[in-house]
Amino acid sequence: MTDPLPDVRQQFNRQAHEYASSVPHSSGESLQVITRLASEGRFGIGIDIATGPGFTAFGVAPFCRVVIATDIAPAMLAAARRGTSERGLSNVQFTFADAEALPFASGSLDLVTCRAAPHHFSDVPLTLREVARVLKRGGTYLLADTTTSEGPVARAWHQDMERRRDPTHTLNLPPSEWRSAIEGAGMELDFETTVRVNMAFNSWTRRSGTPDAEREHMRAEWRSAPREAVAEFQVQPVSGGDFTFSWPAYVCRARKSA
C-alpha cells in the first residue's frame, strides 16, 4: 500500500493559506464547543493533532501550561506560528507529528485535541489507540470532525463528493462508528453532541484547490443530488451557480480509563 502522507502533506502545504483564512475553521461552532469543554479543566501538557493553522491549539491554550501544535505539513505549522505571534500566546509550541505515530511518551499528556482532520487519516482506530497511549490515566481527549449520515444513500453521496473535491479525503465516520472506535481504543465518552458546519460550494472547492473541470462536473451533479442528501445536508442552490449546504460535525469528550 502506498504511503498516503506525502500526498496529504503536499495538499496541505499547497492550500495552507486557504485554511488559514477559512471562517468555518477559525470560528465554527465545533471550535466553540471544544473551547468550552477545555475551559472546564486545567491541564499541564496538551497536544493538538493535525493543528492546521492552529485554531484549536489557540482555543485550548488558556487552559494548558503548554500546548504543542502538531502537523505533518510545514506550511500549516508556519501559519500556526504566525497566528500564535499575532495572538501574543507564549505557551504554544510546535512539532512535526504523524497522527498514527505520535512522538510522545506513553502516559505523558493531560490533554489531546483533534478537530476537522480525522477524515484525512488513513487509520482512525490506530490514531485513537495512539491518543489513548499518550494520555495519562484520566486524561482528556477532545474530538471534533465532520461526520456523515447513518443512511446509506446520503452517506455514499457525501463520501463521493468529499473524495472528488479533495483526493486526500479518506472517510467520514457516522456518530455510531465514532462511539465504537473511541470506546474500542480504551476511552470512555462522557460528552457528545452534533453541530453544523455551514458552507458554500464555491468557497469549499476553492479551499481544497479542486481542479476547475472536476468542480464543474460536481456542480452539475449537485443540481440533481439525491433527495436524502439534499434533506440531510441542507443543500440549497443560490445565485451564481453556487450552493449552500451544511455538514454535520461530531464533537465529543472522552477520558482514558486505564
ZABA-435334 format. One record per residue: residue in one letter; z, y, x of N, C-alpha, C in turn. Coordinates in steps of 0.001 Angstrom, whole numbers, plus 500000, padded with zeros to 6 digits. Example, Ala and Ser with C-alpha at 12.3 -4.5 7.8 and 13.67 -1.06 7.14 Angstrom:
A507800494310513190507800495500512300507800496700513200
S507080497750512850507140498940513670507870500030512900
! end
This chain:
M500000498805500846500000500000500000500000501247500883
T499171502214500557499084503445501348500320504297501163
D500823504857502230501978505744502173501599507004501407
P502302507319500284501913508481499486502385509799500065
L503302509785501023503910511032501481502918512036502050
P501939511632502873501005512645503374500281513400502270
D499847512712501212499159513374500111500092514328499370
V501313513893499118502279514747498428502604515965499277
R502821515741500567503135516859501477501987517867501511
Q500771517367501608499607518254501642499489519061500354
Q499691518405499211499589519093497930500593520234497823
F501841519974498203502874520992498001502897522029499120
N502379521699500267502134522750501264501072523719500749
R499999523172500187498889523994499721499277524876498537
Q500116524362497643500419525076496396501803525720496386
A502465525806497530503845526322497564503952527721496969
H502950528578497239503012529951496733502988529980495213
E502272529036494582502224528993493124503568528580492538
Y504216527607493156505507527156492645506596528205492889
A506475528946493979507473529982494273507458531098493238
S506319531313492577506211532365491569506202531815490147
S506480530527489972506420529884488664507655530201487829
V507443530766486651508571531072485761509279529807485283
P508566528745484854509294527545484443510175526957485534
H509765527096486795510574526554487887511718527475488274
S511503528789488188512519529729488669513579530064487642
S513275529871486349514244530306485339514210529461484074
G513738528231484172513643527381482994514997526939482477
E514997526420481244516246526004480608516933524884481368
S516150523997481991516783522905482744517594523445483914
L517123524515484555517885525129485645519184525731485115
Q519125526333483958520332526904483361521372525827483083
V520924524675482586521870523586482304522447523026483600
I521605522815484611522088522325485900523133523272486483
T522850524562486431523790525549486980525104525525486204
R525035525428484890526265525378484088527078524130484427
L526407522983484555527129521760484901527778521869486273
A527061522449487241527638522624488579528844523544488540
S528811524543487674529905525517487614531208524903487133
E531138523706486553532345523041486072533101522328487180
G532569522348488409533240521717489537533193522594490769
R533849522166491821533782522803493133533512521695494137
F532531521906495015532026520843495864532065521274497328
G532279520290498196532196520546499626530741520618500058
I530158519452500327528772519391500777527891518854499653
G526841519601499345525861519161498370524469519184498973
I523566518417498392522153518477498790521297518636497545
D520169519292497720519164519382496671517928518647497155
I517564517576496461516429516740496850515137517368496334
A514102517409497193512797517963496818512985519371496265
T513578520213497076514007521536496620512862522452496235
G511647522203496764510549523124496486510899524520496973
P510709525560496136511057526917496563512557527197496565
G513378526189496224514821526326496392515605526780495183
F514985526881494019515675527479492878516929526715492459
T516891525395492508518068524617492132519167524756493181
A518795524735494452519788524959495506520468526310495338
F519687527340495007520273528668494797521235528641493604
G520879527904492564521707527877491365523056527223491578
V523112526184492432524385525477492640525146525986493856
A524532526807494687525172527282495921526536527942495696
P526729528734494637528048529360494461529192528375494263
F528881527127493965529911526147493663530074525118494778
C529395525351495920529444524450497078529893525216498323
R530610524513499183530875525118500501529571525224501276
V528780524151501233527457524130501861526523523350500948
V525319523852500732524282523083500055523075523008500985
I522557521797501156521435521558502045520189521339501196
A519236522239501315517978522137500589517030521245501388
T516536520179500762515684519220501461514312519142500803
D513300518850501605511943518679501088511124517992502177
I509936517497501791509023516920502787507933517894503183
A507841519042502484506741519985502708507237521225503447
P506761521480504657507218522661505407507023523979504658
A505925524115503913505684525374503205506702525584502096
M507151524523501479508190524643500453509510525071501085
L509875524476502207511116524879502867511029526322503353
A509854526743503792509681528140504206509889529069503022
A509357528699501851509558529509500650511034529549500264
A511722528420500396513147528386500079513959529245501052
R513584529238502320514279530105503293514109531576502920
R512903531959502524512686533347502106513543533690500891
G513609532785499941514422533022498758515895533136499078
T516364532333500022517763532409500446518067533772501047
S517181534239501910517367535549502538517350536669501500
E516418536597500553516315537630499524517570537689498655
R518211536555498456519402536497497613520689536704498386
G520608536806499706521790537014500528522737535832500534
L522209534603500387523056533410500384523320532963501817
S524553532705502128524921532341503507525278530871503650
N525323530124502551525774528730502626524673527728502302
V523406528151502388522284527242502150521631526892503481
Q521535525597503757520872525107504955519637524312504547
F518829523886505535517544523270505234517299522087506162
T516661521058505603516228519949506439515099519201505746
F514263518550506550513235517671506013513899516364505595
A513523515867504421514095514599503959513183513981502917
D512985512671503038512278511868502052513303511394501025
A513035511606499751513976511235498700514316509750498719
E513428508924499271513648507487499267514304506982500553
A514613507900501472515288507536502727516082508752503194
L517138509076502485517899510298502758518619510203504101
P518517511231504936519112511183506284520576511620506304
F521372511016505426522787511369505324523613510087505320
A524813510180505864525683509010505957526134508563504569
S526368507291504439526867506754503177528217507377502830
G528392507729501575529657508273501108530015509617501696
S529011510435502052529303511687502758529163512949501912
L528622512835500698528282514037499932529060514114498626
D529368515337498231530093515571496984529153515791495796
L527970516321496075527030516682495019525604516401495478
V524813515817494594523369515678494808522671516222493567
T521681517074493783520877517578492676519407517247492920
C518668517156491832517227516943491924516617517414490611
R515660518320490709515084518913489498513568519059489645
A512859518672488602511410518878488494510628518217489619
A511126517087490107510457516411491219510278514907491057
P511202514165490411511095512704490450509794512127489910
H509070512864489062507800512318488572506752512230489683
H507059512760490873506182512592492033506655511478492973
F507836510914492726508377509896493633507705508554493371
S507446507817494428506779506525494270507732505431493801
D509048505597494005510015504561493644511303505230493179
V511377505543491893512568506217491360513828505362491494
P513800504055491184515026503262491377515543503299492816
L514641503270493805515073503362495199515710504719495470
T515117505776494955515689507107495132517093507172494538
L517281506609493363518590506628492726519607505804493515
R519180504710494113520093503936494964520487504741496189
E519539505525496726519860506392497852520865507472497442
V520682508034496256521652509018495750523039508394495673
A523127507210495079524422506539494963525012506211496333
R524157505856497267524651505524498619525304506723499292
V524667507896499228525161509039499994526306509763499298
L526493509545498002527591510196497297528930509556497635
K529956510391497688531319509885497759531680509232496423
R532689508400496436533175507842495167533630508990494270
G533145509003493051533439510099492136532525511295492303
G531589511237493275530658512333493497529700512513492323
T529095513674492262528312514090491099526820514138491415
Y526039513628490475524577513712490532524099514506489333
L523342515574489587522754516389488534521237516251488607
L520642515782487531519214515488487476518564516266486351
A517383516795486604516525517324485538515083517012485907
D514347516447484967512930516204485213512199516116483885
T510932516509483908510139516324482707510134514849482334
T510352514612481065510383513249480555509150513049479686
T509095511961478978507923511705478141508339511023476858
S507370510688476050507619510120474733508066508665474828
E508890508255473891509190506834473730508049506132472994
G507137506923472393506000506346471667504814506125472580
P504090505012472442503041504655473410501832505577473407
V501422506114472271500203506929472222500427508267472924
A501478508976472536501776510265473165502086510087474649
R502791509011474988503138508766476396501894508537477237
A500961507721476759499738507428477523498916508695477730
W498779509514476696498028510771476828498702511690477851
H500011511814477756500770512673478678500553512238480121
Q500716510945480390500593510459481771499178510656482308
D498185510419481463496797510603481882496541512055482270
M497007512993481457496780514402481742497533514856482992
E498739514379483167499509514751484358498836514252485631
R498355513023485627497730512466486833496412513166487142
R495666513523486125494397514208486360494627515646486813
R495628516260486288495975517605486740496400517595488206
D497199516594488615497727516510489976497842515034490356
P496942514517491199496961513098491541498235512629492244
T499085513558492715500351513120493311501399512804492245
H501098513088490986501989512686489895502041511162489841
T503233510613489739503391509164489663503695508709488245
L504833509167487686505242508674486376506356509534485814
N506233509898484543507365510465483807508074509330483088
L509374509241483259510152508223482551510637508772481217
P510629507973480153511280508388478913512802508336479092
P513555509008478236515020509028478407515656507650478498
S515183506693477707515784505359477734515667504723479109
E514550504958479807514375504374481136515188505125482182
W515375506438482001516259507167482908517682506615482824
R518173506408481615519542505896481454519690504558482167
S518741503668481934518803502337482532518763502409484054
A517888503257484598517745503351486054518986503940486708
I519564504970486100520758505597486672521931504633486662
E522140503966485549523239503003485473522989501812486388
G521722501426486532521388500319487425521644500627488885
A521670501921489232521946502327490606523445502432490889
G524280502200489880525726502219490091526382503549489777
M525753504339488911526348505611488495526601505592487000
E527566506391486561527948506439485154527587507799484572
L526812507793483519526439509026482836527625509570482053
D527859510883482150528857511487481277528336512719480546
F527038513035480756526404514114480005524900513907480059
E524232514140478917522776514147478905522285515009477756
T521137515614477961520500516399476919519013516453477216
T518255516899476247516827517139476433516525518588476097
V515844519277476992515436520662476777513909520705476794
R513339521884476616511887522025476591511419522901477742
V510239522575478267509578523384479286508306523945478652
N508322525223478313507189525855477637506185526359478665
M504929525965478494503898526307479470502581526608478767
A501609527033479576500241527240479098499291526484480015
F498240525919479432497313525054480160496739525743481388
N496273526985481259495608527656482375496533527813483577
S497741528308483355498668528505484479499174527174485012
W499324526185484143499775524845484542498782524200485498
T497495524268485184496485523667486056496215524518487293
R496392525824487186496240526674488365497352526399489376
R498569526192488889499702525951489782499488524709490642
S498835523696490074498595522458490821497284522464491591
G496475523519491422495188523563492107494190522549491587
T494240522237490293493307521286489696491875521783489877
P490970520955490370489571521397490529488982521900489211
D488102522884489298487551523509488104486871522507487176
A486093521591487736485372520636486901486341519744486124
E487374519273486792488365518428486115489126519224485069
R489438520461485393490139521323484432489325521462483139
E488010521644483263487187521821482069487048520522481284
H486988519395481974486978518106481270488283517934480485
M489401518263481121490690518144480445490768519094479251
R490313520313479450490371521299478366489634520780477119
A488467520170477330487705519614476210488499518525475499
E489221517707476263489992516627475663491237517140474948
W491775518261475393492926518835474693492539519292473287
R491285519639473091490846520072471759490895518930470753
S490833517695471243490874516535470345492005515582470735
A493110516134471198494252515313471610494782514499470433
P495341513311470680495897512500469586496954513281468806
R497007513067467521497945513832466688499393513597467115
E499682512383467626501038512109468096501398513014469267
A500436513220470174500679514087471332500769515546470914
V499886515970470010499912517356469533501264517674468918
A501793516756468103503075516990467441504232516959468431
E504267515960469289505423515800470173505466516862471262
F504298517253471766504256518208472872503879519619472425
Q503840519816471116503674521157470530502426521863471072
V501316521134471112500054521667471643499422522610470621
Q499121523840471073498517524847470198497395525566470948
P496173525627470375495122526431471007495420527911470840
V495113528693471880495286530139471837494011530788472369
S493980532097472404492762532805472787492363532509474225
G491081532680474509490574532487475861490430531043476275
G490420530128475313490292528718475652491544528105476225
D492669528795476094493930528296476635494667527487475560
F495713526797475978496608526085475075498040526365475499
T498928526515474547500347526470474846500849525069474517
F501888524639475215502457523316474981503868523288475532
S504549522181475296505943522072475697506255520639476080
W506534520416477366507007519100477801508517519022477559
P509035517879477177510484517698477161510998517461478581
A512226517860478833512855517603480139514222516971479901
Y514473515888480619515748515165480536516691515743481585
V517895516107481167518901516661482069520170515850481914
C520779515462483022521991514666482906522930514908484087
R524169514499483872525162514428484954525670513002485023
A525708512469486232526229511128486448527205511163487615
R528100510226487639529080510151488739529064508756489363
K529256508747490665529326507464491365530653506822491047
S530602505609490547531819504961490053532525504093491080
A531810503698492126532449502797493105531854503029494475
! end
